[in-house]
Amino acid sequence: MPLPLALAVDFGGTKVEAALVDARGALVAGSRHRRPTGAGASSPELDAAVRDVVSAALFARPADTPLLGVGVGAAGPIDLEHGTVSPLNVPAWRGHPLVERTSEMVHDAPVTLRIDGLCIALAEYWVGAGVGAANMLGMVVSTGVGGGLVLGGRAVPSPTGNAGHIGHVEVGGFDDLCACGGSGCLEAVASGPRTVAWARTRGFTGETGEDLALAHAAGDPVALAAVERAGTAIGHAVATSASLLDLDVVAIGGGFSRVSPALFDHARAAVAERTSFPFVTRVEIVPSGLSDEGPLIGAGALVHRPELLA
C-alpha cells in the first residue's frame, strides 16, 4: 500500500502555497501550487486563493494514496484554541477561521495549524540546516519577519501558538514604527518591504527586494547601507535570543534572506560586537538548507512528525 502523504499549506503576506509532502520531507512532484495574497486582497479573494491551491495540490495525489493529515503554516499572530489567523500584513483577515475553512475542503483528514516561523524551524530541524541541533531558532525574513523555536528536540510549548515570533522582538538602537503598534520591532527594521522603504527615503529608486539585491550586487552605497542595517538588526535580535535560550543554530529562510550573503555577514558581526559571552557567540547563523520549500516541508512535519510538537 502506498505510504500516506501530508497536505501542506503555507499562508503568508505575499502568497499562499500548497503541496503534498511525503514521509521523508520531500515535496511530491507536480503537487506544488501558488496564488497571490497581499495587503489589498479581500477576505473572499483570500479564501478563493486557498481553495485553489488546496484543490490543485490534492488533484496531484496518486490514486489509492491515503492522506494522513493537513498541516497549515500561517503568518501570525495565530490562535490555536480557535483555529484562527490574523496575519499582520493581510488586514482583511482578523480572527479568520482558517482551520475550519480548510477542514471544509478536506473532509477525510485532521488539520493542524502552527505559525509559519515554527514550520520553518521544524523543516530545518527535520531535513535542513538544523539537523543534529538540540536548540535552534528558525527564521523567516520576507514580507514580514517570523520565527519558531525547537528546544531540546521539540517545539517550544506555546498555548496560543505564537512562541518564537522574533519579528516583534524590539531591537535596541532602532525606533522604526511597526504595524503591530510597537516601535523598533525586528520586522519593522529588517523585513524586505521595510528595508526597501528605508532605502527609498535615502534616494534609492527601486521598488522591490529584487531591485535592492541587484543594486547591492552593483555596489550601490544606499543598497549596501540598507542590507547592513537589516543584517545588523537581525544579529542584535539573534544575540538577545541566544542569551536567553543558549541556541546552537539560527537557520534563516524567506525571500529577503537571499538579498545578499552580506546580510548573514552583518548579522554574524553584530552578534560578535554585541557580546563576549562564548555561549552566545558560538551560535551558528546559517541560510536555510531548504531554499523556498522550507515552509511547506515544515507544514508537512506537523503531520508526519507530530512527536516534535509540544
C-alpha positions as CSV (number, residue, x, y, z in Angstrom):
1,M,0.0,0.0,0.0
2,P,1.4,3.5,-0.8
3,L,2.7,5.5,2.1
4,P,0.4,8.3,3.3
5,L,1.0,11.9,2.3
6,A,0.5,15.2,4.1
7,L,-1.1,18.2,2.5
8,A,0.9,21.2,3.4
9,V,-0.4,24.8,3.2
10,D,1.7,27.9,3.7
11,F,-0.2,31.2,4.0
12,G,1.9,34.4,4.0
13,G,1.7,38.1,3.3
14,T,2.6,37.8,-0.4
15,K,1.4,34.3,-1.4
16,V,-0.3,31.1,-0.3
17,E,1.1,27.7,-1.4
18,A,0.1,24.1,-1.1
19,A,1.8,20.9,-1.9
20,L,1.9,17.2,-0.9
21,V,4.8,16.2,1.4
22,D,6.0,12.6,1.8
23,A,7.3,11.0,5.0
24,R,10.9,11.8,4.0
25,G,10.2,15.6,3.9
26,A,10.1,15.8,0.1
27,L,7.5,17.6,-2.0
28,V,5.6,15.3,-4.4
29,A,6.4,16.3,-8.0
30,G,3.7,18.3,-9.6
31,S,1.8,19.0,-6.4
32,R,3.1,22.5,-5.5
33,H,0.8,25.4,-6.4
34,R,0.8,29.1,-5.6
35,R,-1.6,32.1,-5.6
36,P,-1.0,35.7,-4.5
37,T,-2.4,37.1,-1.3
38,G,-1.3,40.6,-0.3
39,A,-2.4,43.6,1.8
40,G,-5.0,44.7,-0.8
41,A,-6.8,41.3,-1.1
42,S,-10.3,40.9,0.2
43,S,-11.3,38.0,2.5
44,P,-13.3,36.3,-0.3
45,E,-10.3,36.6,-2.6
46,L,-8.0,35.1,0.0
47,D,-10.4,32.2,0.7
48,A,-10.6,31.6,-3.0
49,A,-6.8,31.5,-3.3
50,V,-6.5,29.0,-0.5
51,R,-9.2,26.8,-2.2
52,D,-7.4,27.0,-5.5
53,V,-4.0,25.8,-4.2
54,V,-5.5,23.1,-1.9
55,S,-7.7,21.7,-4.8
56,A,-4.7,21.8,-7.2
57,A,-2.4,20.0,-4.7
58,L,-4.9,17.3,-3.9
59,F,-5.5,16.7,-7.6
60,A,-1.9,15.6,-7.8
61,R,-2.4,12.9,-5.1
62,P,-1.7,9.5,-6.7
63,A,-4.6,7.1,-6.8
64,D,-5.1,5.0,-3.6
65,T,-2.6,7.1,-1.6
66,P,-4.0,7.9,1.8
67,L,-3.9,11.5,3.1
68,L,-2.6,11.4,6.7
69,G,-3.5,14.9,7.6
70,V,-3.2,18.6,6.7
71,G,-0.5,20.9,8.1
72,V,-1.1,24.7,7.9
73,G,1.6,27.2,8.5
74,A,0.4,30.9,8.6
75,A,1.9,34.3,9.2
76,G,1.0,35.4,12.7
77,P,-0.4,36.1,15.1
78,I,-2.5,32.9,15.2
79,D,-4.9,31.5,17.8
80,L,-4.5,27.8,18.3
81,E,-7.5,27.4,20.6
82,H,-9.9,28.8,18.0
83,G,-8.0,27.8,14.8
84,T,-7.9,31.4,13.6
85,V,-5.3,33.6,12.0
86,S,-4.7,37.3,11.9
87,P,-1.7,37.9,9.6
88,L,-0.3,41.4,10.4
89,N,0.4,42.1,6.7
90,V,-3.0,40.8,5.5
91,P,-5.6,43.2,7.1
92,A,-8.6,41.5,5.6
93,W,-8.1,38.5,7.9
94,R,-8.6,39.2,11.6
95,G,-9.6,36.2,13.6
96,H,-10.2,34.3,10.3
97,P,-11.2,30.7,10.8
98,L,-8.6,29.1,8.5
99,V,-8.7,25.7,10.2
100,E,-12.4,25.5,9.7
101,R,-12.3,26.6,6.1
102,T,-9.5,24.2,5.3
103,S,-11.4,21.3,7.0
104,E,-14.4,22.1,4.8
105,M,-12.2,21.4,1.8
106,V,-10.5,18.3,3.1
107,H,-13.1,16.2,4.9
108,D,-11.1,13.0,5.5
109,A,-8.1,14.3,7.3
110,P,-7.3,16.3,10.5
111,V,-5.9,19.9,10.2
112,T,-3.0,21.1,12.3
113,L,-2.2,24.8,12.5
114,R,1.0,26.4,13.6
115,I,2.7,29.8,12.9
116,D,4.9,29.8,9.8
117,G,8.1,30.5,11.7
118,L,7.7,27.3,13.6
119,C,7.1,25.5,10.3
120,I,10.5,26.8,9.1
121,A,12.1,25.7,12.4
122,L,10.6,22.2,12.1
123,A,11.6,21.8,8.5
124,E,15.2,22.8,9.2
125,Y,15.4,20.5,12.3
126,W,13.9,17.6,10.3
127,V,15.8,17.7,7.0
128,G,17.6,21.1,6.7
129,A,20.3,23.2,8.3
130,G,19.3,22.3,11.8
131,V,19.7,18.5,11.7
132,G,21.5,17.4,14.8
133,A,21.0,20.7,16.7
134,A,19.3,20.4,20.1
135,N,18.3,24.1,20.4
136,M,17.5,26.1,17.3
137,L,15.7,29.1,16.1
138,G,14.2,29.1,12.6
139,M,13.5,32.5,11.0
140,V,11.6,33.8,8.0
141,V,12.8,37.1,6.6
142,S,10.4,38.1,3.8
143,T,7.4,40.3,3.6
144,G,7.4,40.0,7.4
145,V,9.8,38.5,9.9
146,G,8.8,35.5,11.8
147,G,10.3,32.7,13.8
148,G,9.9,29.4,15.7
149,L,11.8,27.5,18.3
150,V,12.9,23.9,18.7
151,L,14.4,23.4,22.2
152,G,15.6,20.1,23.5
153,G,14.5,18.5,20.2
154,R,10.9,19.6,20.5
155,A,8.9,22.7,19.5
156,V,8.7,25.0,22.5
157,P,5.4,24.9,24.3
158,S,3.1,27.7,23.1
159,P,-0.5,28.0,24.4
160,T,-1.5,30.5,21.7
161,G,0.8,29.2,19.0
162,N,2.9,32.4,18.8
163,A,6.1,31.5,20.6
164,G,9.3,32.3,18.8
165,H,7.8,35.2,16.8
166,I,11.1,37.0,16.8
167,G,9.8,39.6,14.3
168,H,8.2,41.5,17.2
169,V,11.2,41.5,19.5
170,E,12.4,45.1,20.0
171,V,15.8,45.7,18.6
172,G,18.0,48.2,20.6
173,G,19.0,51.3,18.7
174,F,16.1,51.3,16.3
175,D,12.8,53.1,16.6
176,D,11.0,52.3,13.3
177,L,7.3,52.2,13.9
178,C,5.7,48.7,13.4
179,A,2.2,47.8,12.2
180,C,1.8,45.8,15.5
181,G,1.8,49.1,17.4
182,G,5.3,48.9,18.7
183,S,8.5,50.6,17.7
184,G,11.9,49.1,16.9
185,C,10.5,45.6,16.2
186,L,12.8,43.5,14.1
187,E,10.1,43.2,11.4
188,A,9.8,47.0,11.1
189,V,13.5,47.2,10.5
190,A,14.6,44.1,8.6
191,S,11.7,42.8,6.5
192,G,12.0,43.1,2.8
193,P,9.4,45.9,2.3
194,R,10.6,47.9,5.2
195,T,14.3,47.7,4.2
196,V,13.4,48.8,0.7
197,A,11.2,51.7,2.1
198,W,14.2,52.8,4.3
199,A,16.4,52.8,1.2
200,R,13.9,54.8,-0.8
201,T,14.0,57.6,1.9
202,R,17.7,57.9,1.0
203,G,17.4,58.1,-2.7
204,F,17.1,54.5,-3.8
205,T,14.7,54.3,-6.8
206,G,14.0,50.6,-6.8
207,E,10.7,49.2,-5.5
208,T,11.3,45.5,-4.6
209,G,13.7,43.3,-2.7
210,E,14.9,42.0,-6.1
211,D,15.8,45.6,-7.1
212,L,17.7,46.1,-3.9
213,A,19.6,42.8,-4.4
214,L,20.7,43.9,-7.9
215,A,21.7,47.4,-6.6
216,H,23.6,45.8,-3.7
217,A,25.5,43.4,-6.1
218,A,26.4,46.5,-8.2
219,G,27.8,48.3,-5.2
220,D,25.1,51.0,-4.8
221,P,26.0,52.7,-1.5
222,V,22.4,53.1,-0.3
223,A,21.7,49.4,-1.0
224,L,24.9,48.4,0.8
225,A,23.8,50.5,3.8
226,A,20.2,49.1,3.7
227,V,21.4,45.5,3.8
228,E,23.9,46.3,6.5
229,R,21.2,47.9,8.6
230,A,18.8,44.9,8.2
231,G,21.6,42.4,8.9
232,T,22.7,44.3,12.0
233,A,19.2,44.3,13.4
234,I,18.9,40.6,12.8
235,G,22.2,40.0,14.6
236,H,21.1,42.0,17.6
237,A,17.8,40.0,17.8
238,V,19.7,36.7,17.5
239,A,22.2,37.8,20.2
240,T,19.3,38.5,22.5
241,S,17.6,35.2,21.7
242,A,20.8,33.3,22.2
243,S,21.5,35.0,25.5
244,L,18.0,33.8,26.7
245,L,17.9,30.4,25.1
246,D,21.5,29.1,24.6
247,L,20.9,28.4,20.9
248,D,23.1,26.1,18.7
249,V,21.8,27.2,15.3
250,V,19.7,30.0,13.8
251,A,18.5,29.0,10.3
252,I,17.2,31.9,8.2
253,G,15.0,31.5,5.2
254,G,12.4,33.6,3.3
255,G,12.7,35.6,0.1
256,F,14.5,38.6,1.5
257,S,17.1,36.4,3.3
258,R,18.5,35.8,-0.1
259,V,19.0,39.5,-0.9
260,S,22.8,39.0,-0.4
261,P,25.2,36.8,1.5
262,A,26.3,40.1,3.2
263,L,23.0,40.0,5.2
264,F,24.4,37.0,7.1
265,D,27.9,38.5,7.4
266,H,26.4,41.6,9.0
267,A,24.2,39.5,11.3
268,R,27.2,37.5,12.5
269,A,29.3,40.6,13.0
270,A,26.5,42.2,15.1
271,V,26.4,39.2,17.4
272,A,30.1,39.3,17.9
273,E,30.1,43.1,18.5
274,R,27.2,42.9,21.0
275,T,28.5,40.3,23.5
276,S,31.6,38.5,24.5
277,F,29.7,35.6,26.1
278,P,31.1,32.4,24.5
279,F,27.7,30.6,24.8
280,V,26.2,33.4,22.7
281,T,29.0,34.0,20.1
282,R,29.1,30.2,19.4
283,V,25.6,30.3,17.8
284,E,25.7,29.4,14.1
285,I,23.7,31.8,11.8
286,V,23.1,29.9,8.6
287,P,20.9,30.2,5.5
288,S,18.0,27.8,5.2
289,G,19.1,24.4,3.8
290,L,15.8,24.1,2.0
291,S,15.5,27.0,-0.4
292,D,11.9,28.2,-0.6
293,E,10.4,24.8,0.1
294,G,11.0,25.1,3.9
295,P,7.6,26.4,5.0
296,L,5.8,23.7,3.1
297,I,8.1,21.0,4.4
298,G,7.6,22.3,7.9
299,A,3.8,22.3,7.4
300,G,4.2,18.7,6.3
301,A,6.2,18.0,9.5
302,L,3.2,19.0,11.5
303,V,1.6,15.8,10.1
304,H,4.5,13.4,9.7
305,R,6.5,14.3,12.8
306,P,3.8,15.1,15.5
307,E,6.3,13.9,18.2
308,L,8.2,17.2,17.6
309,L,5.2,19.2,18.8
310,A,4.9,20.2,22.4
